[in-house]
């Protein structure tokens, strides 16, 4: 029963990542919905690079939805890269007030990493 609950919470997190990568992040970046996703001066090439990376994460997350346990290496990569991305952006937002908008635009991705890391960690402990 516990493993089923953990797998369900993992599936929910993977669905959110798939949606975010395929629609949420591209729309937010191109329309700068949170007013903090863009570095100044604006660079369209940088935006395209970021959107393409997260779109790939969205595609791979969509593939992982059916059986997230089978794709734990990929999901750990997403969780850990989210921590590093969010951590770097937090550092820059705190260090330079000019980048304070990144607190809203990028740092929330730390929570996204936790949404995967917690059920993955619980599943790993349960399987051992």
N, CA, C and O atoms as a DFTB+ gen file, in Angstrom:
512 C
 N C O
     1  1       0.822      -1.197       0.000
     2  2       0.000       0.000       0.000
     3  2       0.866       1.260       0.000
     4  3       0.589       2.212      -0.731
     5  1       1.918       1.259       0.828
     6  2       2.799       2.425       0.899
     7  2       3.459       2.677      -0.450
     8  3       3.539       3.821      -0.896
     9  1       3.934       1.616      -1.107
    10  2       4.586       1.781      -2.410
    11  2       3.608       2.366      -3.429
    12  3       4.004       3.169      -4.274
    13  1       2.345       1.975      -3.359
    14  2       1.338       2.512      -4.288
    15  2       1.130       4.006      -4.044
    16  3       1.020       4.771      -5.002
    17  1       1.073       4.434      -2.787
    18  2       0.933       5.860      -2.473
    19  2       2.134       6.660      -2.963
    20  3       1.986       7.758      -3.499
    21  1       3.329       6.095      -2.770
    22  2       4.548       6.775      -3.216
    23  2       4.552       6.880      -4.739
    24  3       4.876       7.931      -5.290
    25  1       4.194       5.794      -5.416
    26  2       4.160       5.800      -6.874
    27  2       3.129       6.794      -7.388
    28  3       3.365       7.470      -8.389
    29  1       1.993       6.888      -6.716
    30  2       0.968       7.854      -7.117
    31  2       1.475       9.281      -6.985
    32  3       1.275      10.090      -7.891
    33  1       2.131       9.606      -5.866
    34  2       2.657      10.964      -5.695
    35  2       3.765      11.241      -6.711
    36  3       3.912      12.371      -7.179
    37  1       4.536      10.222      -7.049
    38  2       5.573      10.386      -8.064
    39  2       4.940      10.651      -9.435
    40  3       5.414      11.502     -10.188
    41  1       3.872       9.920      -9.750
    42  2       3.185      10.139     -11.032
    43  2       2.627      11.556     -11.125
    44  3       2.704      12.186     -12.180
    45  1       2.073      12.052     -10.043
    46  2       1.533      13.421     -10.042
    47  2       2.653      14.416     -10.333
    48  3       2.480      15.329     -11.141
    49  1       3.794      14.243      -9.681
    50  2       4.930      15.146      -9.912
    51  2       5.410      15.056     -11.361
    52  3       5.748      16.074     -11.967
    53  1       5.442      13.849     -11.917
    54  2       5.896      13.671     -13.300
    55  2       4.918      14.326     -14.271
    56  3       5.340      14.929     -15.258
    57  1       3.633      14.217     -14.008
    58  2       2.627      14.878     -14.851
    59  2       2.834      16.391     -14.820
    60  3       2.763      17.051     -15.857
    61  1       3.088      16.936     -13.642
    62  2       3.327      18.379     -13.523
    63  2       4.576      18.784     -14.309
    64  3       4.575      19.813     -14.986
    65  1       5.643      17.980     -14.224
    66  2       6.858      18.278     -14.981
    67  2       6.601      18.196     -16.473
    68  3       7.104      19.024     -17.233
    69  1       5.823      17.207     -16.908
    70  2       5.518      17.083     -18.337
    71  2       4.751      18.312     -18.814
    72  3       5.084      18.895     -19.846
    73  1       3.731      18.702     -18.065
    74  2       2.947      19.888     -18.427
    75  2       3.824      21.133     -18.425
    76  3       3.761      21.943     -19.349
    77  1       4.638      21.285     -17.390
    78  2       5.504      22.464     -17.283
    79  2       6.481      22.545     -18.453
    80  3       6.676      23.611     -19.037
    81  1       7.084      21.422     -18.784
    82  2       8.070      21.424     -19.859
    83  2       7.471      21.632     -21.234
    84  3       8.055      22.309     -22.080
    85  1       6.299      21.045     -21.456
    86  2       5.694      21.133     -22.782
    87  2       4.935      22.434     -23.014
    88  3       4.902      22.940     -24.136
    89  1       4.328      22.979     -21.966
    90  2       3.516      24.183     -22.141
    91  2       3.893      25.322     -21.205
    92  3       4.093      26.454     -21.646
    93  1       3.989      25.024     -19.922
    94  2       4.145      26.071     -18.916
    95  2       5.389      26.910     -19.084
    96  3       5.301      28.135     -19.161
    97  1       6.526      26.289     -19.142
    98  2       7.777      27.035     -19.230
    99  2       7.908      27.756     -20.580
   100  3       8.290      28.927     -20.602
   101  1       7.600      27.087     -21.712
   102  2       7.675      27.850     -22.971
   103  2       6.775      29.086     -22.979
   104  3       7.197      30.154     -23.422
   105  1       5.554      28.951     -22.500
   106  2       4.658      30.108     -22.478
   107  2       5.155      31.187     -21.521
   108  3       5.118      32.376     -21.838
   109  1       5.621      30.760     -20.347
   110  2       6.104      31.721     -19.352
   111  2       7.337      32.466     -19.845
   112  3       7.473      33.666     -19.610
   113  1       8.236      31.761     -20.528
   114  2       9.451      32.413     -21.016
   115  2       9.127      33.373     -22.152
   116  3       9.564      34.524     -22.132
   117  1       8.376      32.920     -23.129
   118  2       8.110      33.780     -24.288
   119  2       7.267      34.995     -23.945
   120  3       7.424      36.057     -24.547
   121  1       6.377      34.842     -22.981
   122  2       5.540      35.979     -22.606
   123  2       6.003      36.632     -21.311
   124  3       5.384      37.583     -20.834
   125  1       7.102      36.114     -20.738
   126  2       7.679      36.619     -19.483
   127  2       6.586      36.827     -18.437
   128  3       6.460      37.899     -17.845
   129  1       5.804      35.774     -18.229
   130  2       4.630      35.853     -17.362
   131  2       4.952      36.231     -15.923
   132  3       4.170      36.914     -15.262
   133  1       6.104      35.784     -15.444
   134  2       6.451      36.079     -14.051
   135  2       7.385      37.279     -13.930
   136  3       7.842      37.600     -12.832
   137  1       7.669      37.938     -15.038
   138  2       8.534      39.111     -15.052
   139  2       9.827      38.880     -14.267
   140  3      10.148      39.625     -13.342
   141  1      10.545      37.859     -14.645
   142  2      11.800      37.584     -13.975
   143  2      12.530      36.444     -14.641
   144  3      13.596      36.033     -14.182
   145  1      11.976      35.933     -15.710
   146  2      12.584      34.803     -16.385
   147  2      13.632      35.230     -17.384
   148  3      14.463      34.423     -17.800
   149  1      13.601      36.457     -17.763
   150  2      14.531      36.922     -18.794
   151  2      15.692      37.678     -18.170
   152  3      15.520      38.506     -17.276
   153  1      16.871      37.365     -18.669
   154  2      18.044      38.138     -18.298
   155  2      18.049      39.389     -19.151
   156  3      17.593      39.382     -20.294
   157  1      18.569      40.458     -18.584
   158  2      18.709      41.668     -19.373
   159  2      20.172      41.826     -19.756
   160  3      21.040      41.515     -18.941
   161  1      20.477      42.283     -20.924
   162  2      19.533      42.624     -21.979
   163  2      18.894      41.356     -22.556
   164  3      19.469      40.269     -22.494
   165  1      17.699      41.521     -23.113
   166  2      16.952      40.404     -23.667
   167  2      17.747      39.722     -24.774
   168  3      18.360      40.382     -25.612
   169  1      17.726      38.397     -24.763
   170  2      18.449      37.605     -25.752
   171  2      17.536      36.466     -26.204
   172  3      17.353      35.491     -25.475
   173  1      16.972      36.582     -27.388
   174  2      16.034      35.577     -27.907
   175  2      16.687      34.207     -28.042
   176  3      16.023      33.189     -27.844
   177  1      17.965      34.163     -28.372
   178  2      18.662      32.884     -28.521
   179  2      18.717      32.158     -27.173
   180  3      18.508      30.946     -27.111
   181  1      18.993      32.887     -26.111
   182  2      19.017      32.299     -24.768
   183  2      17.631      31.733     -24.413
   184  3      17.534      30.624     -23.886
   185  1      16.577      32.481     -24.695
   186  2      15.225      32.004     -24.429
   187  2      14.932      30.720     -25.193
   188  3      14.346      29.787     -24.644
   189  1      15.337      30.671     -26.455
   190  2      15.112      29.467     -27.254
   191  2      15.855      28.279     -26.672
   192  3      15.332      27.165     -26.660
   193  1      17.066      28.505     -26.191
   194  2      17.849      27.424     -25.594
   195  2      17.162      26.903     -24.329
   196  3      17.039      25.693     -24.142
   197  1      16.722      27.805     -23.473
   198  2      16.060      27.382     -22.231
   199  2      14.763      26.638     -22.528
   200  3      14.488      25.601     -21.924
   201  1      13.976      27.156     -23.445
   202  2      12.711      26.505     -23.796
   203  2      12.975      25.126     -24.387
   204  3      12.250      24.180     -24.078
   205  1      13.993      24.991     -25.227
   206  2      14.267      23.682     -25.836
   207  2      14.691      22.654     -24.798
   208  3      14.311      21.486     -24.887
   209  1      15.479      23.081     -23.811
   210  2      15.898      22.155     -22.749
   211  2      14.689      21.693     -21.943
   212  3      14.527      20.496     -21.706
   213  1      13.846      22.618     -21.522
   214  2      12.686      22.232     -20.724
   215  2      11.619      21.516     -21.553
   216  3      10.855      20.716     -21.013
   217  1      11.559      21.792     -22.852
   218  2      10.651      21.047     -23.712
   219  2      11.091      19.585     -23.782
   220  3      10.256      18.681     -23.760
   221  1      12.408      19.354     -23.869
   222  2      12.928      17.985     -23.854
   223  2      12.611      17.297     -22.529
   224  3      12.249      16.121     -22.511
   225  1      12.745      18.020     -21.428
   226  2      12.360      17.470     -20.118
   227  2      10.878      17.115     -20.119
   228  3      10.486      16.080     -19.579
   229  1      10.055      17.966     -20.720
   230  2       8.623      17.693     -20.801
   231  2       8.315      16.441     -21.601
   232  3       7.478      15.635     -21.195
   233  1       8.978      16.270     -22.728
   234  2       8.772      15.068     -23.551
   235  2       9.172      13.822     -22.776
   236  3       8.418      12.850     -22.727
   237  1      10.355      13.846     -22.172
   238  2      10.818      12.675     -21.422
   239  2       9.944      12.419     -20.203
   240  3       9.723      11.264     -19.838
   241  1       9.449      13.462     -19.573
   242  2       8.531      13.287     -18.442
   243  2       7.225      12.658     -18.910
   244  3       6.672      11.797     -18.226
   245  1       6.729      13.078     -20.064
   246  2       5.499      12.488     -20.598
   247  2       5.686      10.998     -20.854
   248  3       4.771      10.208     -20.625
   249  1       6.854      10.615     -21.323
   250  2       7.151       9.196     -21.539
   251  2       7.191       8.453     -20.205
   252  3       6.770       7.299     -20.120
   253  1       7.696       9.112     -19.169
   254  2       7.855       8.474     -17.855
   255  2       6.555       8.352     -17.067
   256  3       6.516       7.648     -16.058
   257  1       5.490       9.023     -17.504
   258  2       4.243       9.032     -16.732
   259  2       3.699       7.624     -16.507
   260  3       3.271       7.300     -15.399
   261  1       3.708       6.797     -17.525
   262  2       3.102       5.460     -17.407
   263  2       3.780       4.603     -16.341
   264  3       3.113       3.873     -15.607
   265  1       5.115       4.694     -16.259
   266  2       5.850       3.873     -15.305
   267  2       7.047       4.665     -14.770
   268  3       8.178       4.450     -15.206
   269  1       6.802       5.577     -13.829
   270  2       7.908       6.413     -13.351
   271  2       9.014       5.621     -12.651
   272  3      10.172       6.040     -12.659
   273  1       8.676       4.502     -12.056
   274  2       9.693       3.692     -11.370
   275  2      10.737       3.201     -12.371
   276  3      11.914       3.080     -12.031
   277  1      10.320       2.924     -13.581
   278  2      11.225       2.470     -14.640
   279  2      12.177       3.579     -15.082
   280  3      13.229       3.298     -15.655
   281  1      11.820       4.830     -14.822
   282  2      12.591       5.986     -15.295
   283  2      13.215       6.781     -14.142
   284  3      13.368       7.999     -14.239
   285  1      13.570       6.100     -13.065
   286  2      14.066       6.834     -11.892
   287  2      15.369       7.583     -12.161
   288  3      15.573       8.658     -11.596
   289  1      16.250       7.057     -12.998
   290  2      17.505       7.780     -13.284
   291  2      17.209       9.124     -13.926
   292  3      17.783      10.140     -13.534
   293  1      16.324       9.136     -14.900
   294  2      15.948      10.393     -15.530
   295  2      15.299      11.330     -14.515
   296  3      15.608      12.521     -14.495
   297  1      14.412      10.816     -13.678
   298  2      13.706      11.650     -12.703
   299  2      14.665      12.204     -11.658
   300  3      14.512      13.347     -11.228
   301  1      15.657      11.409     -11.240
   302  2      16.679      11.937     -10.334
   303  2      17.468      13.055     -11.012
   304  3      17.801      14.053     -10.373
   305  1      17.770      12.895     -12.308
   306  2      18.460      13.955     -13.037
   307  2      17.639      15.245     -13.014
   308  3      18.181      16.324     -12.772
   309  1      16.352      15.137     -13.262
   310  2      15.489      16.321     -13.262
   311  2      15.484      16.956     -11.869
   312  3      15.582      18.177     -11.743
   313  1      15.372      16.135     -10.828
   314  2      15.347      16.666      -9.463
   315  2      16.663      17.369      -9.126
   316  3      16.653      18.493      -8.624
   317  1      17.780      16.724      -9.395
   318  2      19.084      17.297      -9.038
   319  2      19.396      18.530      -9.887
   320  3      19.899      19.528      -9.370
   321  1      19.101      18.465     -11.178
   322  2      19.359      19.647     -12.020
   323  2      18.457      20.809     -11.614
   324  3      18.834      21.970     -11.773
   325  1      17.266      20.506     -11.089
   326  2      16.386      21.563     -10.587
   327  2      16.988      22.229      -9.359
   328  3      16.915      23.449      -9.211
   329  1      17.584      21.430      -8.477
   330  2      18.239      21.999      -7.290
   331  2      19.395      22.905      -7.701
   332  3      19.547      24.006      -7.173
   333  1      20.209      22.433      -8.649
   334  2      21.361      23.243      -9.041
   335  2      20.917      24.504      -9.768
   336  3      21.457      25.582      -9.519
   337  1      19.942      24.385     -10.661
   338  2      19.433      25.558     -11.380
   339  2      18.828      26.557     -10.397
   340  3      19.156      27.743     -10.428
   341  1      17.956      26.080      -9.538
   342  2      17.321      26.971      -8.559
   343  2      18.325      27.582      -7.608
   344  3      18.204      28.752      -7.244
   345  1      19.318      26.803      -7.200
   346  2      20.344      27.299      -6.288
   347  2      21.192      28.397      -6.917
   348  3      21.478      29.409      -6.278
   349  1      21.592      28.197      -8.166
   350  2      22.374      29.222      -8.872
   351  2      21.557      30.502      -9.021
   352  3      22.071      31.602      -8.818
   353  1      20.291      30.351      -9.375
   354  2      19.451      31.532      -9.567
   355  2      19.186      32.237      -8.227
   356  3      19.120      33.466      -8.183
   357  1      19.037      31.488      -7.158
   358  2      18.879      32.076      -5.833
   359  2      20.122      32.879      -5.467
   360  3      20.024      34.004      -4.977
   361  1      21.281      32.297      -5.706
   362  2      22.543      32.973      -5.429
   363  2      22.609      34.317      -6.170
   364  3      22.930      35.344      -5.573
   365  1      22.303      34.299      -7.464
   366  2      22.381      35.529      -8.250
   367  2      21.317      36.548      -7.841
   368  3      21.566      37.754      -7.860
   369  1      20.150      36.069      -7.479
   370  2      19.083      36.986      -7.059
   371  2      19.438      37.675      -5.743
   372  3      19.138      38.854      -5.554
   373  1      20.075      36.938      -4.836
   374  2      20.455      37.523      -3.550
   375  2      21.691      38.410      -3.698
   376  3      21.779      39.466      -3.073
   377  1      22.633      37.986      -4.516
   378  2      23.885      38.714      -4.693
   379  2      23.698      40.045      -5.423
   380  3      24.359      41.035      -5.110
   381  1      22.801      40.053      -6.388
   382  2      22.644      41.244      -7.222
   383  2      21.170      41.647      -7.251
   384  3      20.363      40.962      -7.880
   385  1      20.808      42.728      -6.592
   386  2      19.405      43.150      -6.556
   387  2      18.781      43.344      -7.939
   388  3      17.560      43.294      -8.083
   389  1      19.611      43.564      -8.945
   390  2      19.111      43.703     -10.313
   391  2      18.407      42.421     -10.781
   392  3      17.523      42.476     -11.636
   393  1      18.797      41.271     -10.223
   394  2      18.232      39.975     -10.620
   395  2      17.197      39.455      -9.628
   396  3      16.887      38.264      -9.629
   397  1      16.668      40.318      -8.796
   398  2      15.704      39.897      -7.778
   399  2      14.459      39.253      -8.396
   400  3      13.797      38.441      -7.749
   401  1      14.142      39.603      -9.622
   402  2      13.005      38.994     -10.302
   403  2      13.140      37.490     -10.465
   404  3      12.141      36.792     -10.640
   405  1      14.360      36.986     -10.410
   406  2      14.567      35.548     -10.544
   407  2      14.051      34.773      -9.331
   408  3      13.866      33.558      -9.404
   409  1      13.821      35.463      -8.228
   410  2      13.204      34.778      -7.088
   411  2      11.822      34.255      -7.485
   412  3      11.428      33.162      -7.078
   413  1      11.095      35.031      -8.275
   414  2       9.782      34.581      -8.747
   415  2       9.899      33.747     -10.015
   416  3       9.125      32.812     -10.221
   417  1      10.854      34.079     -10.857
   418  2      10.932      33.432     -12.157
   419  2      11.616      32.089     -12.169
   420  3      11.220      31.216     -12.941
   421  1      12.631      31.884     -11.343
   422  2      13.418      30.658     -11.438
   423  2      13.559      29.867     -10.148
   424  3      13.621      28.638     -10.183
   425  1      13.610      30.540      -9.025
   426  2      13.942      29.848      -7.782
   427  2      12.866      28.852      -7.369
   428  3      13.156      27.896      -6.650
   429  1      11.628      29.059      -7.813
   430  2      10.557      28.116      -7.477
   431  2      10.867      26.712      -7.981
   432  3      10.278      25.735      -7.517
   433  1      11.794      26.614      -8.935
   434  2      12.130      25.304      -9.497
   435  2      12.766      24.392      -8.437
   436  3      12.786      23.171      -8.597
   437  1      13.285      24.990      -7.354
   438  2      13.763      24.165      -6.235
   439  2      12.634      23.289      -5.693
   440  3      12.845      22.112      -5.402
   441  1      11.440      23.861      -5.556
   442  2      10.282      23.095      -5.091
   443  2       9.921      22.012      -6.090
   444  3       9.508      20.918      -5.705
   445  1      10.075      22.313      -7.375
   446  2       9.822      21.294      -8.393
   447  2      10.754      20.108      -8.233
   448  3      10.346      18.960      -8.411
   449  1      11.999      20.384      -7.900
   450  2      12.943      19.293      -7.645
   451  2      12.527      18.459      -6.450
   452  3      12.640      17.233      -6.473
   453  1      12.044      19.119      -5.403
   454  2      11.562      18.393      -4.227
   455  2      10.354      17.529      -4.544
   456  3      10.183      16.458      -3.962
   457  1       9.505      17.994      -5.475
   458  2       8.313      17.222      -5.830
   459  2       8.682      15.863      -6.404
   460  3       7.894      14.921      -6.325
   461  1       9.868      15.755      -6.977
   462  2      10.351      14.465      -7.470
   463  2      11.242      13.762      -6.453
   464  3      11.136      12.550      -6.267
   465  1      12.115      14.511      -5.799
   466  2      13.104      13.906      -4.912
   467  2      12.471      13.211      -3.713
   468  3      12.921      12.139      -3.309
   469  1      11.438      13.808      -3.145
   470  2      10.828      13.207      -1.944
   471  2      10.216      11.840      -2.252
   472  3      10.536      10.876      -1.556
   473  1       9.343      11.709      -3.268
   474  2       8.819      10.367      -3.538
   475  2       9.893       9.395      -4.040
   476  3       9.826       8.202      -3.744
   477  1      10.878       9.887      -4.793
   478  2      11.951       8.994      -5.233
   479  2      12.741       8.471      -4.044
   480  3      13.082       7.290      -3.990
   481  1      13.028       9.345      -3.097
   482  2      13.759       8.940      -1.890
   483  2      12.939       7.942      -1.071
   484  3      13.465       6.930      -0.608
   485  1      11.667       8.229      -0.898
   486  2      10.784       7.327      -0.143
   487  2      10.666       5.972      -0.843
   488  3      10.663       4.935      -0.180
   489  1      10.571       5.971      -2.158
   490  2      10.475       4.727      -2.916
   491  2      11.756       3.919      -2.773
   492  3      11.715       2.701      -2.600
   493  1      12.873       4.591      -2.845
   494  2      14.176       3.918      -2.704
   495  2      14.306       3.272      -1.326
   496  3      14.752       2.131      -1.210
   497  1      13.915       4.007      -0.283
   498  2      13.984       3.468       1.076
   499  2      13.029       2.295       1.242
   500  3      13.333       1.335       1.951
   501  1      11.867       2.372       0.586
   502  2      10.872       1.309       0.699
   503  2      11.340       0.045      -0.026
   504  3      11.070      -1.066       0.431
   505  1      12.037       0.209      -1.149
   506  2      12.477      -0.932      -1.950
   507  2      13.691      -1.623      -1.373
   508  3      13.916      -2.799      -1.657
   509  1      14.492      -0.920      -0.557
   510  2      15.701      -1.531       0.036
   511  2      15.398      -2.499       1.123
   512  3      16.313      -3.082       1.704
